[in-house]
Amino acid sequence: MSTQYECLKSADLYAEAFGISPPESLLGKEVWPRQQGFFIRKTASAEVGSPETEIAQPVSPESTPSVAPATPLVLQLVQGQFGLVPTWVKSASDAKLRSTKLAVTRYETMSTATPTRETWLNAQRCIIPMQAFLEDDWRSGKAVPTRIARVDGKPMGVAGLWERWTQGDEEIVSYTLLTVNANSHALMNRYGQNGNEKRMPAILNEGAYGAWLTAPLEKAREFMRAYPTNLLLANPVQKK
């Protein structure tokens, strides 16, 4: 699937859609691998008071599947590189090379693949806020860039994993977007090159944001579902 998506179009949408304080300034409209983007993660109580944006937020009772933490969930809005950098990478230059290949991760292999296994086991899950994502429509034989968003125009929260790489004084905070199979999805099976498996971002239900971040490992996979076709809208990108 494509590795390009749109950030939220206005700062106030972070509070409206995710109940979290907005960033001081917005980034560029679109995000590609190696570029900076925002993700939302939970933070341990010891981290409360850090300079990163945070807000106490109880998990919604409408979460599906229902998994509620014992204490209120504290969220952080963090800026990081789109494209995961595993902790065992030996240099910043190597990190840049690997990050383009780790912008998206198949959920089926996230717990076994070397780059993401430890990140998954450490429950370093996150939510990636986005306005839309882009896919190529190859049905005509040529790639037609297509913008896919929610029908109601609201932001999407996509499941992801985050990591922190350090070496001396260097630090890279990064994240990867999780994808699910879309071969039988009535909309998303149109995209991607013919003969390849169809994939789509693991878009979370609004009521499941807190539960995804706090669920035990054995429950977390239950959130990896294809988003309903009737809730998505696809439009070809108009060329300027």
Secondary structure, 3 states (H helix, E strand, C coil): CCCCEECCCCCHHHHHHHCCCCCCCCCCCEECCCCEEEEEEECCHHHCCCCCEEEEECCCCCCCCCCCCCCCEEEEEEEEEECCCCCCCCCHHHHHHHHHHHCEEEHHHCCCCCCCHHHHHCCCEEEEEECEEEEEECCCCCCEEEEEEECCCCCEEEEEEEEEEEECCEEEEEEEEEEEECCCCCCHHHECCCCCCCEEECECCHHHHHHHHHCCHHHHHHHCCCCCHHHEEEEECCCC
